[in-house]
Amino acid sequence: MLSRRNFLLTSALAAGAGAVPTGLAAEKKRRAGADDLRDWGAVRRQFDLDPRYIHLSGFYLTSHPRPVREALESYRQQLEANPLHTVEHLMFGSPQDHVLTKVCNTIASYIGGSGDDIALTQNTTTGLAVIYQGLPLKPGDEILTTTHDHYVHHESIRLAAERHGATWRKIPLFDSYDAISADELVERIQKAIRPETRVVGVTWVHSSSGLKLPIRRMSDAVAEVNRGRAPERRVFFVVDAVHGFGVEEPDLLTMGMDALAVGTHKWIFGPRGTGFAWARPEVWSVMKPMMPGNSAALFSAWAGEKPPAGPARAAWFSPGGFQAFEHYWALPAAFEFHRAIGPARITERIRELNTQMREGLAKMPHVVLYTPRAKELSSGITCFDVKGMTQRQVVQRLLERHKILATTSPYPVSYARLAFGIQNTPEEVEKTLAAIRAMT
Ligand SMILES: Cc1ncc(COP(=O)(O)O)c(C=O)c1O
């Protein structure tokens, strides 16, 4: 990406590059520990989580597992010892040393597609803002979304709509949690698309209820609408994928969306303050960045006092400037950790634990379970209410009496929320069920 070394310290680096540690030793150590990860107890021990609690909020913000902590520490030490040479070497050195390119390629090897189509961001929020602000909207265009999405998704849409003179509209995808069907979820989106609709934005796994949307089928429905449209009026399908990422199947791009945003500091256990946006190259090419990007091409154009050549591409949308570099550089360690455990095993384990929870809750007459029990409509988040108690009281009771760390969903209509991840055990599910059973 960047090649600022042309301007800085070329000769000093040539002389001293070998002095910058590569983090290889830490990488070897991580690989050596990979075999242990066949055992879920060993997986749990990778996290420094306070053992006095049952942690059911890993989806909120991750605790870093050991390999990620080690990678962070190794890069941090390099930065502390020599910030200048470390950054010059890893960010502005030869293309084969460029760590952010490796980071993007690592992500691409997990989700499919090419690292060239990935913009690194600080979180899901920045990714959504980059996408919505960048899309080529005009006055009179509409963004269609749902009533179920997160605050940062709606705000990204509102701010982009205001900037472009466009409008936006929210629709409910279902009327009652008792009767959610994949067919209806898809149909409601398709039927709500109007001639002026240019973007449809949804969330893969709702943090409001735990509902998982049939994204592949929704992509097909949007594609069907697009078949009747001129290319310049096509509908873009945007997905907030944060709570499916690291839980469901890794090859996200098979779901067929046009663009997605993800935070890598939740289910995938990446360093805090990291995430990415992905879009099809033909979508990036018609988008406009809203801030200076992290791209050699942009820098060269600026240095040559010319506008950037060619269509826009993902790197133009990675916010530029100095960042918490060690957090981005350490991101591959999280993907390696995931791969070492096995994404299919992770999906299965998260499904088993949350199914155990939901089946248990469904049997309790004093509990209202909102998350669907069907495998195709649920993932790693479970939302419920206890009759006669507010969701806050439920969460407080779990904490005070049982040291269980649950959350309330931060939405206008809020529920008690639990999320079992690979750090948790079937015994913790049973303890949580017993605690809720006792709330009669
Ligand atoms: C559905 C959803 N989207 C976006 C976000 C914001 O994520 P981030 O902190 O990565 O910006 C959250 C927060 O957990 C969320 O639940």
The ligand as an SDF file (V2000), in Angstrom:
LIG
                    3D

 16 16  0  0  0  0  0  0  0  0999 V2000
  -25.3220   -5.3540   15.3520 C   0  0  0  0  0  0  0  0  0  0  0  0
  -24.2030   -4.4540   15.7620 C   0  0  0  0  0  0  0  0  0  0  0  0
  -23.6350   -3.6570   14.8510 N   0  0  0  0  0  0  0  0  0  0  0  0
  -22.6130   -2.8240   15.1600 C   0  0  0  0  0  0  0  0  0  0  0  0
  -22.1220   -2.7540   16.4330 C   0  0  0  0  0  0  0  0  0  0  0  0
  -20.9850   -1.8340   16.7360 C   0  0  0  0  0  0  0  0  0  0  0  0
  -19.8130   -2.5690   16.6880 O   0  0  0  0  0  0  0  0  0  0  0  0
  -18.3720   -1.8680   16.7970 P   0  0  0  0  0  0  0  0  0  0  0  0
  -18.1300   -1.6090   18.2350 O   0  0  0  0  0  0  0  0  0  0  0  0
  -17.4370   -2.8930   16.2230 O   0  0  0  0  0  0  0  0  0  0  0  0
  -18.4150   -0.6260   15.9970 O   0  0  0  0  0  0  0  0  0  0  0  0
  -22.6920   -3.5680   17.4380 C   0  0  0  0  0  0  0  0  0  0  0  0
  -22.1650   -3.5380   18.8170 C   0  0  0  0  0  0  0  0  0  0  0  0
  -21.9700   -4.5610   19.4370 O   0  0  0  0  0  0  0  0  0  0  0  0
  -23.7540   -4.4160   17.1010 C   0  0  0  0  0  0  0  0  0  0  0  0
  -24.3430   -5.1830   18.0230 O   0  0  0  0  0  0  0  0  0  0  0  0
  1  2  1  0
  2  3  1  0
  2 15  2  0
  3  4  2  0
  4  5  1  0
  5  6  1  0
  5 12  2  0
  6  7  1  0
  7  8  1  0
  8  9  2  0
  8 10  1  0
  8 11  1  0
 12 13  1  0
 12 15  1  0
 13 14  2  0
 15 16  1  0
M  END
$$$$
